[in-house]
Amino acid sequence: MEPVLEVKDLSISFTQYQGGTRRRVLPVIRRLSLTIEAGQVVAVVGSSGSGKSLLAHGILGILPYNSHMEGELRYRGEPLTPRRAEQLRGKEIVLVPQGVTYLDPLMKVGPQLRGGRRDAQARAQSREVLARYGLGPETEERYPFELSGGMARRVLIATAAAQSPKLLIADEPTPGLDARAAGRILGHFQEIAQQGAGVLLITHDLELALTIAQKVAVFYAGETVEEAGAEDFAAGRLRHPYTNALWNALPQNGFTPIPGSQPWPGEEGSGCPFAPRCPRRSAACAGDIPWRTVNGGQVRCLYPEGGEKP
């Protein structure tokens, strides 16, 4: 069976003008790769500015006009062209955005769930999907400003689930929520995956992601540096130095910081963007770093844990 989504060597850049006439091409994502199977939750983890949300926008075909995208996107075995993405967006491919402001403030919840349909079947379906997320039928008659933050997030998920998607993209869906509320929200995504959809969970919270994800793609400065099974974290089978640093930075793992900071877009230079902070770096890290398989996972590193230099 073909994966729901394949991303291979995806690069996204932006054209900027300085001083009116000087043009600058700013690379933001470079050689980004991941795969999502049906029924699987794949978490994309990385700090702010690592390219996580841009990946979502590239898949959905909603990048700004001054962007340029290269690489390969395949959805259910076929190329995901901008035209195909437009046809599938909001139907088979849906987004649960970070902010509840994506709900139309001038429209009641019911019509937003039904997409303008007014027939009895559509009303029954909208009430059924609301009930699935613990929301009563009276929610249909409320405007977004009448909902609590938690209710609004559940409405966003209900709106996505109502389409019976094949691919759901959740972009930082739990900001500002305590651990218990965030766990409930993630549980809803897990249910959608169990119904056969592929779920792409974009988050900066590694600990939370590991509660539901089967696989984790780790981003750094716009690159995928590792794709690992969730079980690899607790088992100590992590390959890339940055992934290990993320894991060790969790409170229960010693809360160990690493010196330095992630480079801004355009500051990466050649080779591995993590090299200036890496204790295992060498002069060779300034060259090309291949994406390869090590101990059952994928990594972009010359000196991975448990592997040999290529």
C-alpha positions in Angstrom: 0.0 0.0 0.0 1.3 3.5 -0.9 2.0 5.9 1.9 -0.6 8.6 2.5 2.2 11.3 2.1 5.8 11.2 0.9 8.0 14.3 1.2 11.4 13.9 -0.5 14.1 16.5 -0.6 11.6 19.4 -0.2 13.1 22.9 -0.4 11.3 26.2 0.0 12.8 29.6 -0.5 11.5 33.2 -0.6 12.4 36.1 -2.9 12.9 39.4 -1.1 13.7 42.8 -2.4 16.1 45.1 -0.6 16.5 48.8 -1.3 13.8 48.5 -4.0 15.8 46.7 -6.7 18.2 44.3 -5.0 16.8 40.8 -5.1 17.7 38.2 -2.4 16.7 34.5 -2.4 16.2 33.3 1.2 16.3 29.5 1.7 14.1 28.5 4.6 13.6 24.7 4.1 16.3 22.5 2.6 16.2 18.8 1.7 13.3 18.1 4.0 12.0 14.5 3.9 9.4 12.4 5.7 6.8 9.7 5.1 3.3 9.1 6.6 1.4 5.9 6.4 -2.4 5.4 6.8 -3.4 5.0 10.4 -0.1 6.5 11.6 0.6 9.7 13.6 3.9 11.3 12.6 5.1 14.1 14.8 7.3 16.9 13.3 9.4 18.3 16.1 11.7 21.3 16.1 12.2 24.7 17.6 10.6 27.9 16.2 12.0 28.8 12.8 12.9 25.3 11.8 10.4 25.1 9.0 7.6 23.1 10.6 4.6 25.3 9.6 6.0 26.0 6.2 5.9 22.3 5.6 2.2 22.3 6.3 1.6 25.3 4.0 3.6 23.6 1.2 1.6 20.4 1.4 -1.7 22.4 1.4 -0.5 24.6 -1.5 -1.0 27.9 0.4 2.5 29.3 0.3 2.9 33.0 -0.3 3.3 34.4 -3.9 7.0 35.1 -3.4 7.9 31.5 -2.5 9.5 28.8 -4.6 9.2 25.1 -3.8 11.3 22.3 -5.1 11.4 18.6 -4.4 8.8 15.8 -4.4 5.4 15.7 -2.8 3.4 12.5 -3.3 -0.1 11.9 -1.9 -1.4 8.3 -2.0 1.1 7.4 -4.7 0.5 10.4 -7.0 2.3 13.7 -7.3 0.7 16.4 -5.1 0.7 19.3 -7.6 -0.6 22.7 -6.5 -3.8 22.1 -8.6 -4.4 18.7 -6.9 -3.7 20.2 -3.5 -6.3 22.8 -4.2 -8.9 20.2 -5.2 -8.2 18.1 -2.1 -7.7 20.9 0.5 -10.6 20.9 3.0 -11.8 17.5 1.8 -9.3 14.7 1.9 -6.5 16.9 3.2 -7.5 19.0 6.2 -5.7 21.4 8.5 -6.3 22.0 12.2 -4.6 25.3 12.7 -2.8 26.7 15.7 -5.1 29.6 16.3 -8.9 29.4 17.0 -9.2 32.6 15.1 -9.5 30.5 12.0 -13.1 30.1 12.9 -15.3 32.6 11.1 -16.4 35.0 13.9 -19.5 36.1 12.0 -20.9 32.6 11.4 -22.4 30.2 13.9 -20.7 26.9 14.5 -23.3 24.7 12.8 -23.1 26.3 9.3 -19.3 26.2 9.5 -19.4 22.5 10.3 -21.8 21.8 7.4 -20.0 24.0 4.9 -23.3 25.8 4.0 -25.4 22.6 3.6 -28.9 22.8 5.2 -30.4 19.4 4.6 -31.4 17.1 7.4 -28.6 14.6 6.7 -26.0 17.4 7.0 -27.5 18.6 10.3 -27.5 15.0 11.7 -23.9 14.5 10.7 -22.8 17.8 12.3 -24.5 17.0 15.6 -23.0 13.5 15.5 -19.5 14.8 15.0 -20.0 17.5 17.8 -21.1 14.8 20.2 -18.0 12.7 19.3 -15.9 15.6 20.8 -18.1 16.1 23.8 -20.1 19.1 22.4 -23.9 19.3 22.7 -26.3 20.2 19.8 -26.6 23.7 21.3 -23.1 24.3 20.1 -24.4 24.6 16.6 -26.2 27.9 17.5 -23.2 29.5 19.1 -20.8 32.0 17.6 -17.0 31.4 18.1 -16.8 34.2 20.7 -19.3 32.3 22.8 -17.0 29.3 23.1 -14.2 28.6 25.6 -10.7 28.1 24.2 -11.0 24.3 24.7 -14.4 24.2 23.1 -13.2 26.2 20.1 -10.3 23.8 19.6 -12.7 20.8 19.7 -14.9 22.6 17.1 -11.8 23.0 14.8 -11.1 19.3 15.2 -14.8 18.4 14.6 -14.8 20.5 11.4 -11.8 18.6 10.2 -13.1 15.2 11.2 -16.5 15.9 9.5 -14.7 15.6 6.1 -13.5 12.0 6.9 -10.0 13.1 5.8 -7.2 10.8 4.5 -4.6 13.3 5.8 -4.9 15.6 8.8 -2.3 18.2 9.5 -2.4 19.6 13.1 -0.2 22.7 13.3 0.8 23.4 17.0 -2.8 22.4 18.2 -2.1 22.7 21.9 -0.6 26.1 22.7 -1.4 27.4 26.2 -3.2 24.2 27.3 -2.2 22.4 30.4 -0.9 18.8 30.1 -4.3 17.2 30.8 -6.2 19.3 28.2 -3.5 18.9 25.7 -3.6 15.2 26.2 -7.3 15.1 25.5 -6.8 17.1 22.3 -4.1 14.7 21.1 -6.3 11.8 21.9 -8.8 13.1 19.4 -6.1 13.0 16.7 -5.2 9.5 17.7 -8.8 8.4 17.2 -8.8 10.0 13.7 -5.6 8.0 12.9 -7.3 4.8 14.2 -10.0 5.3 11.6 -7.4 5.1 8.8 -6.2 8.6 8.3 -2.6 9.7 8.3 -1.9 12.4 10.9 0.9 15.0 10.7 1.4 16.6 14.1 3.5 19.7 14.1 4.8 20.7 17.5 7.7 22.0 19.5 6.8 19.7 22.5 8.7 16.5 22.1 7.4 15.0 25.3 3.8 15.6 24.3 4.3 14.3 20.8 5.7 11.0 22.1 2.4 10.2 23.8 0.7 9.5 20.5 3.2 9.4 17.7 4.5 6.2 16.1 7.3 8.1 14.4 9.0 11.4 14.9 10.7 13.6 12.3 13.2 16.0 13.9 13.8 19.3 12.1 16.7 21.7 12.5 17.2 24.9 10.6 14.8 23.8 7.8 16.3 20.3 7.4 15.1 16.8 8.5 18.0 15.6 10.6 16.4 12.4 11.8 13.3 10.2 11.4 12.9 7.8 14.3 10.4 5.5 15.7 8.8 6.8 19.0 10.2 3.7 20.8 13.8 4.7 19.8 13.7 7.6 22.3 13.1 5.6 25.5 15.3 2.8 24.2 18.3 5.1 23.6 18.6 4.4 19.9 18.7 8.0 18.7 21.1 8.7 16.0 21.6 12.5 15.4 23.4 14.6 18.0 20.6 17.2 17.9 17.9 14.6 18.5 19.9 13.4 21.5 20.3 17.0 22.7 16.5 17.5 22.5 15.9 14.3 24.5 18.5 15.2 27.1 17.0 18.7 27.5 13.7 17.2 28.9 13.4 17.7 32.7 13.2 13.9 33.4 16.4 13.4 31.4 18.6 15.9 33.2 17.5 19.1 31.6 20.9 19.4 30.0 21.2 22.5 27.7 23.5 22.7 24.6 25.5 25.8 23.9 24.7 28.1 20.9 21.5 28.6 19.0 19.8 27.6 15.8 20.9 29.7 12.8 18.5 32.1 11.2 17.3 31.3 7.6 20.1 32.2 5.2 22.8 31.9 7.9 23.3 28.1 7.7 26.2 28.1 5.2 27.1 24.7 3.6 27.1 21.3 5.2 25.4 20.4 8.4 23.6 23.4 10.1 24.1 21.8 13.5 27.9 21.5 13.1 28.8 24.7 15.1 27.0 23.2 18.2 28.0 19.5 17.7 30.6 17.8 19.8 31.3 15.3 17.1 31.9 17.7 14.2 34.9 17.5 11.9 36.0 19.5 8.8 34.0 17.0 6.7 30.8 18.3 8.2 31.1 21.4 5.9 30.5 19.2 2.9 27.5 17.2 1.7 25.6 15.2 4.4 23.6 12.3 3.0 20.2 11.1 4.2 20.7 7.5 5.1 19.5 4.5 7.1 21.1 3.7 10.4 19.8 1.1 12.8 16.3 1.1 11.3 15.9 4.9 11.3 16.8 7.7 8.9 19.4 10.3 9.7 21.4 13.1 8.0 24.8 12.9 9.8 28.3 11.8 9.1 28.9 10.6 12.6 25.6 9.2 13.9 25.3 7.2 17.1 25.4 3.5 16.3 26.6 4.1 12.7 29.7 4.4 10.6 30.9 7.3 8.5 29.6 6.8 4.9 
